[in-house]
Amino acid sequence: FNILKNRELLRLDYGIFILHAILTASFVVVPLLMRDAGLLPALHWKVYLPVFIVSMAAIIPFVILAEKKRKMKPVFIGAIAALVFADLGLMQFHNTLPGIIGFLWLFFTGFNLLEATLPSLISKTAPGDLRGTAMGVYSTCQFLGAGIGGGVGGWCYGEFGATGVFLFCVAAAASWLLISLSMKPPRYWANLLISLESLNENEANKFVAEILKIIGVEEVTLNKDEFVAYLKVDNQQLDRDQLQGVITQYDHQ
């Protein structure tokens, strides 16, 4: 239940739900719009493949900026904003093939960037011993979003046409954008797992106390049932030699 009480994790779970809801809702109508714009269904791959490849190439510098330069929050917010603008563009220019292709590229650039960064954010945010549970909740929200998005997209298309579908997508993406503006910048911590099988409870507690003194070790969670310690570390500051020294010292006791 700690996972369900964590606001930062819930914010990310809402995000993956919305991301896949928008994707499936949009693709209820995008193939129909391209057909109506004059492109035969058998030729749609000639749009999807280049758009996907170019959008994947476009996100590379942003992923580097987010992870290596530690600018995750502005990159993340920018990617959500790209979804909003892409769906606004599709809502206005879905009657022309160039308009569909251009805004579809913007959509997939934002989508692929978010798809790449969301799991990293989950890993950075979740407690070390609950990372698996956090990813399970995240995956559940992803599949729920895909299913519900398809249903809502179909209903919107039947009642309001393509404009209604994209209006729903704009509203959903905008709600995610507003929620994400207040997110805390992620801590750039990596996860380490250390076995404590050779230690008794008293030795394990001393080991954890020693580990916490090491520069770069930010958090330690001791799981006495599994005989492991989950560490959150800052790789840019971590004194690996000192960490290895402590591990070796206790491993030979």
C-alpha positions in Angstrom: 0.0 0.0 0.0 3.0 2.3 0.3 3.2 2.4 -3.5 -0.4 3.6 -3.7 0.2 6.4 -1.2 3.3 7.8 -3.0 2.1 10.9 -4.8 5.0 11.0 -7.2 4.5 7.4 -8.2 0.7 8.0 -8.6 1.5 11.0 -10.8 3.6 8.7 -13.1 1.0 6.0 -13.1 -1.6 8.5 -14.2 0.8 9.6 -16.9 1.3 6.2 -18.5 -2.5 5.6 -18.3 -3.1 8.9 -20.2 -0.3 8.3 -22.7 -1.7 4.9 -23.8 -5.3 6.1 -23.7 -4.4 8.9 -26.1 -2.5 6.5 -28.4 -5.3 4.1 -28.8 -8.0 6.8 -29.0 -6.0 8.6 -31.7 -5.6 5.5 -33.8 -9.3 4.8 -33.8 -9.4 7.7 -36.3 -6.0 8.3 -37.8 -6.2 5.4 -40.4 -9.7 6.6 -41.4 -8.5 10.2 -41.8 -5.5 9.1 -44.0 -7.9 7.1 -46.1 -10.2 10.0 -46.5 -7.3 12.3 -47.4 -6.6 10.1 -50.4 -4.0 7.5 -49.1 -5.0 3.9 -49.7 -4.9 1.7 -46.5 -2.3 -0.5 -48.2 0.1 2.4 -48.3 -0.3 3.7 -44.8 2.9 1.9 -43.7 4.8 4.4 -45.9 3.6 7.1 -43.4 3.9 5.1 -40.2 7.4 3.7 -40.8 9.2 7.0 -41.7 7.4 9.0 -39.0 8.3 6.4 -36.4 12.0 6.2 -37.4 12.4 10.0 -37.6 10.7 10.5 -34.3 13.0 7.9 -32.7 16.0 9.7 -34.0 14.6 13.1 -32.8 14.4 12.0 -29.2 18.0 10.9 -28.8 19.4 14.3 -27.8 16.5 14.9 -25.4 17.2 11.5 -23.7 20.8 12.5 -23.3 19.8 15.9 -22.0 17.4 14.3 -19.5 19.7 11.6 -18.2 23.3 12.8 -18.7 22.7 16.5 -18.1 20.1 15.8 -15.4 17.3 17.9 -17.0 14.7 15.3 -16.7 11.8 17.5 -15.5 11.9 20.1 -18.3 12.4 17.4 -21.0 9.5 15.5 -19.5 7.2 18.5 -19.3 8.2 19.5 -22.9 7.3 16.0 -24.2 3.8 16.2 -22.6 3.4 19.7 -24.1 4.3 18.2 -27.5 1.4 15.7 -27.2 -1.0 18.6 -26.4 0.2 20.6 -29.5 0.2 17.5 -31.7 -3.5 16.7 -30.8 -4.4 20.3 -31.2 -2.8 20.3 -34.7 -4.6 17.0 -35.6 -7.9 18.5 -34.5 -7.4 21.5 -36.8 -5.7 20.0 -39.8 -6.9 16.4 -40.0 -8.4 16.9 -43.4 -5.1 17.2 -45.2 -2.4 14.5 -45.5 0.6 16.8 -44.9 -1.2 18.1 -41.7 -1.8 14.5 -40.5 1.8 13.5 -41.2 3.4 16.5 -39.6 1.5 16.4 -36.4 1.7 12.6 -36.3 5.5 13.0 -36.3 5.2 15.5 -33.4 2.9 13.1 -31.5 5.3 10.2 -31.9 8.3 12.3 -30.9 6.6 13.2 -27.6 5.2 9.7 -27.2 8.5 7.9 -27.7 10.3 10.3 -25.4 7.8 9.7 -22.6 7.8 6.0 -23.2 11.6 6.0 -22.8 11.7 8.3 -19.7 8.7 7.0 -17.7 10.2 3.7 -16.6 13.4 5.5 -15.6 11.4 7.9 -13.5 9.6 5.0 -11.8 12.9 3.3 -11.0 14.3 6.6 -9.6 11.2 7.3 -7.5 10.3 3.9 -6.1 11.9 2.7 -2.8 14.6 0.1 -3.7 12.7 -2.9 -2.1 9.4 -1.9 -3.8 10.6 -1.3 -7.4 9.1 -4.5 -8.7 5.7 -3.7 -7.2 5.9 -0.1 -8.5 6.6 -1.4 -12.0 3.7 -3.9 -11.7 1.2 -1.0 -10.9 2.8 1.0 -13.7 2.2 -1.8 -16.2 -1.4 -2.3 -15.1 -2.1 1.4 -15.6 -0.5 1.2 -19.1 -2.8 -1.6 -20.2 -5.9 0.0 -18.6 -5.2 3.2 -20.5 -4.9 1.4 -23.8 -8.2 -0.4 -23.2 -10.2 2.5 -21.9 -8.7 4.9 -24.5 -9.9 2.7 -27.4 -13.4 2.6 -26.0 -13.6 6.3 -25.3 -12.1 7.1 -28.7 -14.6 4.9 -30.4 -17.5 6.6 -28.5 -16.2 10.1 -29.2 -15.9 9.3 -32.9 -19.4 7.9 -33.1 -20.9 10.9 -31.3 -18.7 13.9 -32.4 -16.5 12.7 -35.2 -12.7 13.0 -35.5 -12.7 16.5 -33.9 -14.3 15.0 -30.7 -11.6 12.3 -30.5 -8.8 14.8 -30.7 -10.5 17.1 -28.3 -10.6 14.3 -25.8 -6.9 13.6 -26.4 -6.1 17.3 -25.9 -8.0 17.5 -22.6 -6.4 14.3 -21.3 -2.9 15.4 -22.2 -3.5 18.9 -20.8 -4.7 17.3 -17.5 -1.5 15.3 -17.3 0.6 18.4 -18.1 -1.1 20.4 -15.3 -0.5 17.5 -12.8 3.1 17.2 -13.9 4.0 20.8 -13.4 4.2 20.3 -9.7 6.3 17.1 -9.8 9.5 17.0 -7.9 12.7 16.9 -10.0 13.8 13.3 -9.8 16.8 12.2 -7.8 19.4 10.8 -10.1 20.1 7.7 -8.0 20.9 4.2 -9.3 19.8 1.0 -7.6 22.2 -1.6 -6.1 21.4 -4.9 -4.5 23.8 -6.5 -1.9 23.4 -10.0 -0.5 23.7 -10.3 3.3 23.3 -14.0 3.6 26.6 -14.5 5.4 25.6 -11.9 8.1 23.5 -12.3 11.2 21.0 -9.5 12.2 23.5 -7.6 14.4 26.2 -7.7 11.7 23.7 -6.7 9.0 22.7 -3.6 11.0 26.3 -2.6 11.5 26.9 -3.2 7.8 24.1 -0.8 6.9 25.4 1.8 9.3 28.9 1.6 7.7 27.4 1.8 4.2 25.5 4.9 5.0 28.8 6.7 5.8 30.1 6.2 2.3 29.9 9.3 0.0 27.3 8.7 -2.7 25.2 6.3 -0.8 21.9 8.1 -0.3 19.5 5.5 1.0 19.7 1.9 2.3 16.7 -0.4 2.8 17.4 -3.6 4.7 15.2 -6.6 3.9 15.8 -9.1 6.7 13.5 -11.8 5.2 15.4 -11.9 1.9 18.8 -11.2 3.5 19.5 -8.3 1.1 20.2 -4.6 1.3 18.7 -2.2 -1.4 20.9 0.8 -2.0 20.1 4.1 -3.8 23.4 5.6 -4.9 24.5 8.7 -6.8 26.9 7.3 -9.4 28.6 10.7 -9.9 29.6 10.9 -6.3 29.8 7.2 -5.2 33.2 6.1 -3.7 33.2 2.7 -5.2 36.5 1.6 -3.7 35.2 2.4 -0.2 31.9 0.6 -0.9 33.8 -2.5 -2.1 36.1 -2.3 0.9 33.1 -2.4 3.3 31.5 -5.3 1.4 34.8 -7.2 1.4 35.3 -6.6 5.1 31.9 -7.9 6.1 32.0 -10.7 3.6 35.0 -12.2 5.3 33.6 -12.0 8.8 
